Amino acid sequence: MPTEQDRLLVGLLDRYRFLEFLRFFILFDRKVGKIAARYPQAFGIKALLERISAFKPTGERKGGVLWHTTGSGKSFTMVYLCRALLLSDALKNCRIIVVTDRVDLEKQLSKTFLTGGAFGTEISGKKSGDSLAKTRSGKDLAKRIGQGNERIIFTIINKFASAAKQPECYNPSENIIVIVDEGHRSQGGENHQRMRQALPKASFIAFTGTPLLKEEKSETAERFGAIIHAYTMKRAVDDGTITPLLYEERKPLLDVNQKAVDTWFEKVTAALSDNQKSDLKRKYTQQGQIYTAQDRIKLNAFDISVHFSENFKKAHLELKGQLATDSKLSAIRYKQHLDSLGMVTSAIVISPPDTREGHTDVDETNLPLVQDWWKKNVPGDPQNYEKAIIEDFGTDGPPDILIVVDKLLTGFDEPRNTVLYIDKQLKGHNLIQAIARVNRLHPQKPFGYLIDYRGILKELDTAIRDYQNFEDMTQGGFAIEDIEGLYANVDTEYKKLPALHEKLWSFFTYIDNKLDQEQYRQVFMPKYESDAEGMEVDVRQALREDFYEAVTDFGMCLKTALSTQSFFDDRAFTEADIRRYKQDLRWFSELRKTVRLDAQETVDYSAYEGQIRDLIDRYVTGIDVKKGDEPVVIESIGETNPDYWSDDKARNETDKIKTRTKKTIEERLGDDPYAQKVFSALLKEAIEKAEAMFDYKAQFRMFSDLEKMVEGRDVPDLPVSAFDGNRHAQAYYGAFKLVLGKEFDALEAEKGDQLVEEAFEIDKVVNRAVAENSLNPAGIEQDVRKNLLPRLFSLVGLDKAKAVLDEVVQILRNGVAK
């Protein structure tokens, strides 16, 4: 009997494959030595070459997304791609532009290209040869794009904003390959469209470990093209390419003197309106001030110190940890408490005080603690400080723990990094990126550890499940056709901009001096008059609400426009128009804040922030840290085994899956009314059955089976396999069942497979209508009705045909809305 080793040798040593492997998939790195590609890298490169070699009907090269999980060697995969392009007769003349979104990532990637020999022997022989490939400014980028001949260019995505202003920033050649690192982060929006403007026929290849998901589709794939090749976290763990992760929840138990807090609120807000009181409490809750409480952080710092010391330091392991916090203030407080305990060493890596970390709403610019810490610890260049800390972190000396807010939660690869202490809210692809910081292989590291002080298990469960579902979609080859048309109306949304812009200015028609802000404020200033019942009412309240809505509509439309290629291609909109729209949006957004304050609808939270911080520090006391259940392997979070659960856990998990399934039916099945109806009934039936069951594990299995059916849209009484994954055609088939009711069975018996074929035909008509009316969305429904009514009339009669058409149009609307 042949063994696995026999199969490996026969497969690899096939004459053609072996020579191909030697030629394309072995490189010599100056630092590491000889490197052979792993199988996902080899198959990924072959898939990339095939895609890049193909052209769209419009003349540009095809692109797409390489989804290889974080830690699987994407940097070297890029180097292999550069070599493979050079060795291909058809592609050897292609130039390569590598686009990142951060300076540190650009530096890391360019060094890998340098040591891996991607630049060629002349440049690779120089110590800083990679610096020659980096663009120095937007102007330099524009010149290299339009007039340069370098084979490889490195740039930051933000440079395209200024580069686009230069006339030479244009190259219509199809022999340009744009490699975009981590295509889900800041690689969208206006800068992305500016890049496409400059390189209209280039192939855009996004490398990502976490595609950005939007509902059931991939937003990353929507932006760059189809998933070309996938190598997921689960497969990488199974292959031993990355370290498996263990999750453990720890809950800080706090004692809050609620009476004292309520008394303070009553005293401080006595002079505020009811709206302002509600606004202050809402902002207080949103800011999560209780998480920054001194005593809570002190409690967690002690727990972290003990955990790291007991599990790593005392075992004399040369491993490190990372602590993710929600603010610079929290980071510094953690550092102070860790230092005072003296059990572990630590260092902070944050951005300067005048820079907001990530998407935080808190402005920490003027906090004395943050300012003082920065002055004492970062006296010179912040980049040099950060570089030194990262280098020290990679040694067996201090620091033991790296404290961060947003920095180094993506793109930071240090094999010693073993445990991530989480004390900030994370979700979706940001969460997956963060936990991957501790999945690199190290000889002393059987697992990466996630210690959660913020209660993100639900978010982690959702993120893992979403990516597992998306993995299932990609295994059969994820077709971009699944997305095209679904978002087609976005391409014309920008045409509403002039009307929305004009509507905003219409509020100020009678202002004499357009430069006087006070006159703008006066338009919305509260004005009280007596109504018919003698009650004092603000007659300008409705006007203010209309203005708020107008600002929101204009802002959303402009955001969509700046992310849409057709907006930049439309000559009806000039660069001057774009600048004016941006300036006006900033102006009106600030005016809206002022108007709300004038009307006493909101409060300036910063005026109370310091007092609230002191209040929390005074009245929140840390009691203990409660440990959760046994650590859970991350890959098993999405696919759990209830046999090992307690009854309480089984009941909690059942409640979660029940809620999640209900939400999926309500929010994701709007584009399939029949499936929505059937699954709603099945969920109701399952809930009734569960009430009569005392076995919580059996309840969980029942709801789990239902959830799988819902996610796969496996409707019990439909020939699901006949639609081969075409959910739109399946939904149109369901429309017949929905409208015809009991008559459907007789029609199905008479027509047989014709109804399935009719559903596919409806799908073709809808797709054609969407494509032909891309510049006139209003014409889509009209075309669908006109083309389908005669077909449906001959099949089911006029009244039923109209009813089926109504369902088809509803499916179309909900599909496009997603």
Helices and strands as residue ranges (DSSP letters): H 4-12, H 15-24, E 26-29, E 33-36, H 39-52, E 64-68, H 74-87, E 95-100, H 103-115, H 121-124, G 129-133, H 138-147, E 152-156, H 159-163, E 176-181, H 189-198, E 203-208, E 213-214, E 217-218, H 219-224, E 227-231, H 233-239, E 245-256, H 258-268, H 274-287, G 289-292, H 294-308, I 309-313, E 320-325, H 328-341, E 346-349, H 368-377, H 382-393, E 401-404, E 417-423, H 428-435, G 436-438, E 448-452, H 457-475, G 480-482, H 490-493, G 494-496, H 497-506, H 517-524, E 528-530, E 536-538, H 541-562, H 565-569, H 575-598, H 606-619, E 620-627, E 632-633, G 634-636, G 642-644, H 647-668, H 673-691, H 696-712, G 720-723, H 727-740, H 743-751, H 754-772, H 778-796, H 798-817
